[in-house]
């Protein structure tokens, strides 16, 4: 099992919108129940971070899903909306799920 962790920094005042947009995309993931969305705590640092963990059966499954998702015009439009809510930067990492 692979976990794709995407970390984004929302523009000031746009965290809630970024979370809602991410939630709206959840049904498009292979297992909508295997998605976690977290936001940074106001007392912590860094601020305005949104972290999304998405589980995939394998790296091949992630690669296939990405190809299909970015081939869809509606998905690309959602991605552009997401980009408008974020500061430049952010990162993603892949993890092997142990338990």
C-alpha positions in Angstrom: 0.0 0.0 0.0 1.3 3.5 -1.0 0.3 6.8 0.7 0.7 9.9 -1.4 1.0 12.8 0.9 0.4 16.3 -0.6 1.3 19.3 1.4 0.1 22.7 0.3 0.2 26.1 1.8 -3.1 28.0 1.3 -3.1 31.7 0.6 -4.0 33.7 3.7 -7.7 33.4 4.3 -8.2 30.7 1.7 -7.5 27.5 3.8 -11.2 26.6 4.2 -11.8 27.0 0.4 -8.8 24.8 -0.3 -10.1 22.1 2.1 -13.6 22.3 0.6 -12.2 21.9 -2.9 -10.1 19.0 -1.9 -13.2 17.4 -0.3 -15.1 17.9 -3.5 -12.4 15.9 -5.3 -12.5 13.0 -2.8 -15.0 10.9 -4.8 -12.5 10.8 -7.7 -9.9 8.9 -5.7 -9.8 5.1 -5.9 -11.0 4.7 -2.4 -12.7 7.8 -1.1 -12.7 6.4 2.4 -8.9 6.1 2.3 -8.3 9.9 2.1 -7.3 12.1 5.0 -7.3 15.9 5.0 -5.5 17.7 7.8 -4.9 21.4 8.4 -2.1 22.9 10.5 -3.2 23.9 14.0 -3.3 27.7 14.5 -0.8 27.5 17.4 1.6 25.5 15.3 3.9 26.2 12.5 3.9 26.3 9.6 0.5 28.1 9.2 -2.1 27.6 6.5 -0.9 24.2 5.6 -3.3 21.6 4.2 -2.0 18.0 4.1 -3.9 15.4 2.1 -3.0 11.7 2.4 -4.4 9.4 -0.4 -3.9 5.6 -0.3 -3.2 3.5 -3.4 -2.7 -0.2 -3.8 0.7 0.3 -5.5 2.9 2.9 -7.2 1.5 1.6 -10.6 -2.0 2.3 -9.4 -1.1 5.8 -8.5 0.6 6.4 -11.8 -2.4 5.0 -13.7 -4.8 7.2 -11.7 -2.7 10.3 -12.3 -2.6 9.7 -16.0 -6.4 9.3 -16.1 -7.1 12.2 -13.8 -5.0 14.7 -15.7 -6.4 13.5 -19.0 -9.9 14.7 -17.9 -10.7 18.3 -18.7 -12.9 18.7 -15.6 -10.0 17.5 -13.4 -7.6 19.9 -15.0 -10.0 22.7 -14.3 -10.2 21.7 -10.6 -6.4 21.6 -10.5 -6.3 25.2 -11.8 -8.8 26.3 -9.1 -6.7 24.5 -6.5 -3.5 26.3 -7.7 -5.3 29.7 -7.4 -5.9 29.0 -3.7 -2.3 28.0 -2.9 1.0 29.8 -2.4 3.8 28.6 -4.8 5.7 25.6 -3.5 4.4 22.8 -1.4 5.5 19.3 -1.9 4.4 15.7 -2.1 6.0 12.5 -0.8 5.3 8.8 -1.2 5.2 6.5 1.8 4.9 2.7 2.2 2.0 2.1 4.5 3.2 -0.3 7.3 0.1 -0.5 9.4 
